[in-house]
Amino acid sequence: MAFITEENDDTNNRESDTYHNNYYKERLMLKALEKDIFAEFHPRLADFINSGTFGKMASRNELRNSKNILIAATTLFTRAAIKGGIYPESAYALSDRCLQKIECLRKIDNIIDLTQEIGKLFVNRVRSVQNFSNSNLIFLIQDYIFKHLNEPVNLSIMSEKLGYSKNYLCSSFKYATNQTIVNYANEQKIREVQSQLVFSNKTITEISGLLGFSDQSYLTKLFKKYLNTTPTEFRKRYHI
């Protein structure tokens, strides 16, 4: 039995005024994410959405269809973010949390707002790596940090594991990225805190322990330093 036949192929039945979203405008929107241009990402996303319809992936279940659209958008954002330089494992981990949260939604009032918010999370991740060197050593340091986000930053252990002196690691990273390893690691921890606040129901204390902070108060202090707001205020503002 054929999966799609001439009789049920939409290309033969499509109404003349119904079109899927414009592919060229989709590429412009994803390029803005890839290049970390959030000021352009929002209008390009709106332009893409207004260029046509998302189509129906679940024709008889509106909630399922909305979830499928968000899942597809998250997949596109993930690929664009990786192309923009984000460490793949970090992009996939963020994608997983987005998808898990989407699946838990019981009601979706505005697909555009949710798509925008998910896109913003990926844009912020791309921003943290746009100016990094592509050298193997810098990649190794990044890789180590992402794989040890749940531990306190320890440069001595890192240098031992990577096989370079601590001074060489620090000076090489500073030269390539114009920031210290500790500062970069803390930025990644705070970005992970943001993801946990938005896409999980863990308490701030639980998140603090999960990411190797000495205590919740230190997490809050660092969070406020980087984002000028507290974790509690951030969660109230962005929790979907």
C-alpha atoms as one frame of an Amber mdcrd trajectory, in Angstrom:
protein
   0.000   0.000   0.000   1.461   3.358  -1.031   2.239   5.842   1.759   1.295
   8.792  -0.442  -0.850   8.383  -3.567  -1.995  10.726  -6.286  -5.344  10.973
  -4.519  -4.004  12.142  -1.144  -0.992  14.146  -2.336  -1.489  17.733  -1.137
   0.201  19.100  -4.261  -2.918  18.177  -6.219  -5.407  19.594  -3.717  -3.689
  22.697  -2.363  -5.719  25.860  -2.420  -4.176  28.461  -4.684  -3.647  30.961
  -1.842  -2.063  28.553   0.679   1.729  28.233   0.797   4.311  26.990   3.263
   6.704  29.467   4.833   9.313  30.936   2.514  12.560  28.921   2.532  14.727
  31.948   1.709  13.297  33.860   4.689  13.885  30.813   6.875  17.571  30.879
   5.889  17.828  34.598   6.695  16.296  33.971  10.114  18.651  31.081  10.869
  21.636  33.076   9.608  20.835  35.791  12.176  20.883  33.126  14.909  24.079
  31.605  13.559  25.818  35.003  13.528  24.444  36.055  16.952  22.431  39.021
  15.646  19.423  38.916  17.936  18.231  42.369  16.826  17.768  40.858  13.358
  16.608  37.437  14.542  13.285  38.709  15.918  12.077  40.601  12.809  13.399
  37.880  10.495  11.547  35.247  12.500   8.351  37.314  12.247   8.940  37.811
   8.522   9.437  34.068   8.056   6.271  33.235  10.016   4.210  35.735   8.034
   5.500  34.393   4.713   3.151  31.399   4.719   1.835  28.605   6.926   3.676
  25.985   8.991   1.515  23.250   7.562  -0.143  20.402   9.431   1.953  17.588
  10.826  -0.948  16.343  12.982  -4.090  17.357  11.144  -6.621  16.331  13.805
  -4.794  17.396  16.958  -4.001  21.105  17.245  -1.881  20.769  20.407   0.168
  17.969  18.841   0.589  20.009  15.686   1.806  23.034  17.679   4.280  20.871
  19.586   5.576  19.381  16.341   6.147  22.865  14.928   8.096  23.898  18.054
  10.134  20.692  17.909  10.981  21.329  14.249  11.982  24.921  15.065  14.181
  23.750  17.948  15.933  21.288  15.642  16.657  24.065  13.133  17.932  26.356
  15.902  20.196  23.595  17.209  21.844  23.050  13.822  22.261  26.790  13.232
  23.812  27.249  16.689  26.333  24.457  16.069  27.191  26.013  12.719  27.636
  29.300  14.579  30.337  27.742  16.735  28.560  26.436  19.826  29.986  23.198
  21.198  27.699  20.436  19.777  27.131  18.636  23.085  26.013  21.905  24.664
  23.621  22.574  21.762  22.164  19.068  21.933  21.740  19.275  25.710  19.871
  22.577  25.391  17.773  21.098  22.591  16.865  18.081  24.751  15.661  20.319
  27.569  13.591  22.410  25.163  11.981  19.318  23.660  11.241  17.820  27.064
   9.566  21.030  28.180   7.573  21.273  24.946   6.270  17.747  25.437   5.056
  18.648  28.941   2.985  21.618  27.755  -0.763  21.086  28.043  -1.690  24.278
  26.239   0.043  26.466  23.684  -1.451  29.910  23.241   1.229  31.527  21.112
   3.669  29.526  19.016   5.475  32.669  17.894   6.320  33.761  21.462   7.595
  30.305  22.400   9.623  30.011  19.210  11.113  33.431  19.895  12.054  32.483
  23.465  13.668  29.204  22.431  15.561  30.989  19.662  16.811  33.561  22.148
  18.332  30.826  24.309  20.314  29.520  21.338  21.374  33.016  20.257  22.739
  33.645  23.755  24.754  30.432  23.592  26.211  31.356  20.196  27.200  34.757
  21.574  29.506  33.122  24.090  31.645  31.446  21.412  31.587  33.797  18.413
  35.030  35.302  19.060  36.827  32.092  20.012  39.835  30.687  18.261  39.337
  27.417  16.425  42.632  26.018  17.710  42.629  22.485  19.023  43.796  23.558
  22.481  40.947  26.060  22.911  38.496  23.381  21.789  39.957  20.945  24.323
  39.506  23.499  27.104  35.931  24.203  26.043  35.228  20.491  25.788  36.606
  19.888  29.272  34.527  22.711  30.762  31.275  21.512  29.175  31.900  17.961
  30.369  32.610  19.168  33.933  29.967  21.856  34.429  28.754  19.956  37.484
  32.111  20.410  39.221  33.870  23.433  40.747  36.424  24.998  38.376  39.849
  23.539  39.199  42.662  24.656  36.887  45.225  22.277  38.407  43.080  19.227
  37.662  42.267  20.569  34.185  45.955  21.062  33.332  46.757  17.551  34.550
  43.935  16.002  32.502  44.781  17.925  29.318  48.539  17.468  29.642  49.572
  21.131  29.620  50.890  23.390  32.345  48.328  25.581  34.097  50.140  28.763
  33.036  50.188  27.676  29.394  46.471  26.817  29.429  45.550  30.128  31.023
  47.739  32.300  28.797  46.675  30.501  25.593  42.985  30.776  26.427  43.319
  34.431  27.454  45.142  35.275  24.219  42.561  33.504  22.013  39.363  34.606
  23.757  40.330  37.721  25.716  38.923  36.201  28.906  40.110  33.849  31.614
  39.228  30.177  31.783  37.482  30.718  35.119  35.390  33.563  33.732  34.426
  31.505  30.688  33.545  28.494  32.847  31.406  30.668  35.100  29.611  32.107
  32.063  28.785  28.603  30.864  27.560  27.635  34.310  25.299  30.696  34.394
  23.949  29.858  30.944  23.212  26.367  32.193  21.491  27.870  35.241  19.326
  29.919  32.851  18.347  26.765  30.953  17.530  24.920  34.160  15.426  27.829
  35.431  13.433  27.967  32.208  13.158  24.291  31.299  13.078  22.473  34.636
  11.245  22.663  37.925  14.374  22.173  40.028  14.770  24.521  42.963  17.606
  27.054  42.929  19.292  25.056  45.689  19.102  21.893  43.569  20.496  23.732
  40.530  23.317  25.113  42.668  24.325  21.622  43.756  23.931  20.244  40.241
  26.450  22.732  38.842  29.054  22.474  41.592  28.502  25.833  43.292  29.663
  26.028  46.889  26.232  27.263  47.967  23.071  28.916  46.641  24.123  32.402
  47.757  27.252  32.245  45.590  25.193  31.146  42.593  22.810  34.074  43.157
  25.712  36.517  43.498  27.333  35.282  40.274  24.001  35.215  38.430  23.304
  38.822  39.381  26.802  39.828  38.310  26.328  38.485  34.807  22.624  39.175
  34.232  21.803  41.992  36.650  18.886  40.031  38.073  18.362  37.179  40.535
  17.581  33.579  39.565  14.127  33.927  41.128  13.321  37.054  39.118  14.655
  35.438  35.932  12.491  32.345  36.389   9.354  34.427  36.908  10.074  36.356
  33.730  10.999  33.531  31.385   9.530  30.288  32.674   7.386  28.848  29.864
